[in-house]
Amino acid sequence: MTDNNKGTKITLYWLEQSRSHRILWLLEELQLKYELKTFKRRSDKLAPTELKQIHPLGKSPLLTLEPPGATEPIVLAESGAIVEYLCDHFGSAKPTLVPERYKPGLEGQVGGESEEWMRYRYFMHYTEGSLMPFLVMTLVNDCTLLPSSLSIVSIRTTPPFFVRPITSIVASQVESQFLTRNVDANLAFLEERLKTAPGGGPFLCGKDLTAADILMSFPVIAASQRLLKSKKEQEKYPKFAAYSKQLENELGYKRAVAKVEEVDGKFSASM
């Protein structure tokens, strides 16, 4: 951390079972002082309306920063943007969170980037751009939102018994024709990326934990819990399963979990 950043008040608005836990983990890795405000989901599983007082969309994570002398806080939304901003300004506390960009002697040249950095840049965008949409669609395929009651219910089992065969067929067709093969393709892709990680891994960009791994942690852990429940499923993607456990066993991750348990009483990583 540079002298210019000392004294900045940081507040994280954390929502249960959400992407916000990644930001809490990053704050722990950067050894920053921060205030943690936790929120529960409503009965319809959406974020509480209080978050709209911080940002118009009312989503989590949200992070505010108040530098000394500032007249109003900086409000940051979107996980990737928050991670990049924190690494830009406070990354000196743990430089390995962002790999060296260029190979020696190739600074500033097109194609001179290191493999570690190229992977880092890719996975910073892949997380939300490719992986999360399919996991969210998998969840939505099993559940839907009923406007009348504003509650999330199962497409397969909640409708009246005489309609269930139809809704079950629709959900099964979406799953078999679209979701399963796309989810499997992404898991196979990550399995291959972990096998070929620089230096043998165990992380996606090499031997060191990076901010991209932290950003990947939510979908990876959620996918492991929802999709790799059996030993047979775990054996199909052994590197992926091991990677998920590696992330959960990182000291920074555990400190973040302990922080939530201290403030909120319990912690759940699942979607």
C-alpha positions in Angstrom: 0.0 0.0 0.0 1.3 3.4 -0.9 1.3 6.4 1.5 -1.4 8.0 -0.6 -3.8 5.2 0.2 -3.3 5.1 3.9 -6.3 6.1 5.9 -8.8 5.2 3.2 -12.0 3.9 4.8 -13.2 0.7 3.1 -16.7 -0.7 3.5 -17.8 -4.0 2.0 -21.5 -4.7 1.6 -21.7 -8.5 1.8 -24.7 -10.6 0.8 -25.1 -14.2 1.8 -24.7 -16.8 -0.9 -23.3 -14.3 -3.4 -20.3 -13.3 -5.3 -19.4 -10.8 -2.6 -17.4 -13.3 -0.6 -14.7 -13.1 -3.3 -14.2 -9.4 -2.4 -14.0 -10.2 1.3 -11.3 -12.8 0.6 -9.3 -10.3 -1.5 -9.5 -7.8 1.3 -8.0 -10.4 3.6 -5.3 -11.3 1.1 -4.3 -7.6 0.9 -4.3 -7.3 4.7 -6.6 -4.2 4.5 -8.6 -2.8 7.3 -12.3 -2.6 6.4 -15.8 -2.5 7.7 -18.1 -5.4 6.9 -21.8 -4.9 6.6 -23.7 -8.2 6.0 -27.2 -8.6 4.5 -29.6 -11.5 4.3 -31.5 -12.4 1.2 -35.3 -11.9 1.1 -37.8 -14.7 1.0 -37.7 -14.5 -2.8 -33.9 -15.0 -2.7 -33.3 -11.5 -4.0 -31.0 -8.9 -2.4 -32.6 -6.6 0.2 -33.8 -3.1 -1.0 -31.3 -1.4 1.4 -28.5 -2.0 -1.1 -30.2 0.3 -3.6 -29.3 3.1 -1.2 -25.7 2.4 -2.1 -26.0 1.6 -5.8 -29.1 2.0 -8.1 -29.1 -1.7 -9.1 -29.0 -2.9 -5.4 -26.7 -5.8 -6.2 -23.9 -7.3 -4.2 -20.9 -7.0 -4.0 -20.7 -3.3 -3.4 -17.6 -1.6 -2.0 -17.2 2.0 -0.9 -13.8 3.8 -0.4 -13.5 7.1 1.4 -9.9 8.6 1.0 -8.9 11.2 3.6 -10.5 14.5 2.8 -13.0 13.1 0.3 -16.3 14.8 0.2 -18.2 11.6 -0.8 -17.3 7.9 -1.1 -16.2 6.1 -4.2 -18.8 3.4 -4.9 -17.6 0.3 -6.8 -19.9 -2.4 -8.2 -19.2 -5.5 -10.3 -16.8 -8.1 -8.9 -14.2 -7.8 -11.7 -14.1 -4.0 -11.5 -13.7 -4.1 -7.7 -10.9 -6.7 -7.8 -9.0 -4.7 -10.4 -9.4 -1.4 -8.5 -8.2 -2.9 -5.2 -5.2 -4.6 -6.9 -4.3 -1.3 -8.7 -4.2 0.7 -5.5 -3.4 -1.8 -2.8 -1.7 -4.7 -4.7 1.8 -3.9 -3.3 0.8 -5.8 -0.2 0.8 -9.0 -2.2 2.3 -8.5 -5.7 1.8 -12.1 -6.8 -2.0 -11.5 -7.0 -1.3 -10.0 -10.4 1.4 -11.9 -12.4 4.3 -10.1 -14.1 2.9 -8.9 -17.4 5.9 -9.1 -19.7 8.7 -11.5 -20.3 12.2 -10.0 -19.6 13.3 -7.8 -22.5 9.9 -7.8 -24.2 8.2 -5.1 -22.2 5.5 -3.3 -24.1 5.7 -5.6 -27.1 2.7 -7.3 -28.7 3.1 -11.0 -27.8 5.6 -10.2 -25.1 3.3 -11.1 -22.3 4.0 -14.0 -20.0 1.7 -17.0 -20.0 0.8 -16.4 -16.4 -0.4 -12.9 -17.2 -2.3 -13.9 -20.3 -4.1 -16.6 -18.3 -4.8 -14.1 -15.5 -6.3 -11.5 -17.9 -8.4 -14.2 -19.6 -9.9 -15.7 -16.4 -10.7 -12.3 -15.0 -13.2 -12.1 -17.9 -14.1 -15.8 -18.3 -15.5 -16.0 -14.8 -18.5 -13.9 -15.4 -18.6 -14.0 -19.2 -18.6 -17.7 -19.8 -18.8 -19.8 -16.7 -21.3 -18.1 -14.4 -24.1 -17.8 -17.0 -24.3 -21.5 -17.5 -24.3 -22.2 -13.7 -27.0 -19.6 -13.2 -29.1 -21.1 -16.0 -28.7 -24.5 -14.4 -30.1 -23.1 -11.1 -32.9 -21.3 -13.0 -33.8 -24.5 -14.9 -34.4 -26.1 -11.5 -36.2 -23.1 -10.1 -38.4 -20.2 -11.2 -39.8 -17.1 -9.8 -43.6 -16.9 -9.3 -44.7 -13.2 -9.5 -47.8 -13.9 -7.5 -45.9 -15.0 -4.4 -42.5 -13.6 -5.2 -40.9 -16.9 -4.2 -38.5 -19.2 -5.9 -40.0 -22.6 -6.6 -39.0 -25.7 -8.5 -40.1 -26.0 -12.1 -40.0 -29.8 -11.9 -42.0 -30.3 -8.6 -43.9 -27.2 -7.6 -46.6 -26.8 -10.3 -50.0 -28.6 -9.8 -49.5 -32.3 -10.2 -51.4 -32.4 -13.6 -48.9 -29.8 -15.0 -45.7 -31.3 -13.6 -45.2 -33.8 -16.4 -45.1 -30.9 -18.9 -42.8 -28.7 -16.8 -40.6 -31.6 -16.1 -40.2 -32.5 -19.7 -39.4 -28.8 -20.6 -36.7 -28.6 -17.9 -35.3 -32.0 -18.9 -35.0 -31.0 -22.5 -33.3 -27.7 -21.7 -30.9 -29.6 -19.5 -30.1 -32.4 -22.0 -30.0 -30.4 -25.2 -28.3 -27.3 -23.9 -27.1 -27.0 -20.3 -25.4 -30.3 -19.6 -23.1 -30.2 -22.6 -22.2 -26.6 -22.1 -21.5 -27.1 -18.4 -19.5 -30.3 -19.2 -17.5 -28.4 -21.8 -16.6 -25.7 -19.3 -15.6 -28.2 -16.7 -13.5 -30.1 -19.2 -11.9 -26.9 -20.3 -10.9 -26.0 -16.7 -9.6 -29.5 -16.1 -7.3 -29.1 -19.1 -6.2 -25.6 -18.0 -5.3 -26.9 -14.6 -3.4 -29.8 -16.1 -1.3 -27.4 -18.2 -0.9 -24.6 -15.6 2.6 -23.0 -15.7 4.9 -24.7 -13.2 2.4 -27.5 -12.6 -0.1 -25.2 -10.8 -2.0 -25.8 -8.5 -3.6 -22.6 -9.6 -4.9 -21.6 -13.0 -2.1 -19.1 -13.6 0.7 -21.2 -12.1 2.2 -21.8 -8.6 0.8 -18.6 -7.0 -2.7 -17.7 -6.1 -3.9 -14.7 -8.2 -6.8 -12.4 -8.1 -8.2 -14.4 -11.0 -8.3 -17.5 -8.8 -10.2 -15.5 -6.1 -12.7 -14.3 -8.8 -13.1 -17.9 -10.0 -13.7 -19.2 -6.5 -17.4 -18.6 -6.3 -18.4 -20.5 -9.5 -15.8 -23.2 -8.9 -16.9 -23.9 -5.4 -20.6 -23.6 -6.3 -20.1 -26.0 -9.2 -18.3 -28.5 -7.1 -21.0 -28.5 -4.5 -23.9 -28.8 -7.0 -22.4 -30.8 -9.8 -19.6 -33.0 -8.4 -21.4 -34.6 -5.4 -20.5 -38.2 -6.1 -17.0 -39.8 -6.2 -17.7 -40.8 -9.8 -18.3 -37.2 -10.8 -15.2 -36.0 -8.9 -13.1 -38.6 -10.6 -14.2 -37.3 -14.0 -12.7 -33.9 -13.2 -10.0 -34.7 -10.6 -8.0 -31.5 -11.1 -11.1 -29.3 -10.9 -12.3 -31.1 -7.7 -8.8 -30.6 -6.2 -8.7 -27.0 -7.3 -12.0 -26.3 -5.5 -10.7 -27.8 -2.3 -7.4 -25.9 -2.7 -9.3 -22.6 -2.8 -11.4 -23.4 0.2 -8.3 -24.4 2.1 -6.5 -21.1 1.4 -5.8 -19.2 4.6 -7.3 -16.0 3.2 -10.5 -17.8 2.3 -10.7 -19.3 5.8 -10.1 -15.9 7.4 -12.9 -14.4 5.3 -15.3 -17.3 6.3 -14.3 -16.7 10.0 -15.0 -13.0 9.6 -18.6 -13.7 8.3 -19.2 -16.2 11.0 -18.0 -13.7 13.6 -20.4 -11.0 12.3 -23.3 -13.0 10.9 -23.2 -16.2 12.9 -22.9 -18.6 9.9 -21.5 -18.9 6.4 -22.7 -20.7 3.2 -20.7 -20.8 0.0 -23.4 -22.3 -2.3 -25.6 -20.6 -4.8 
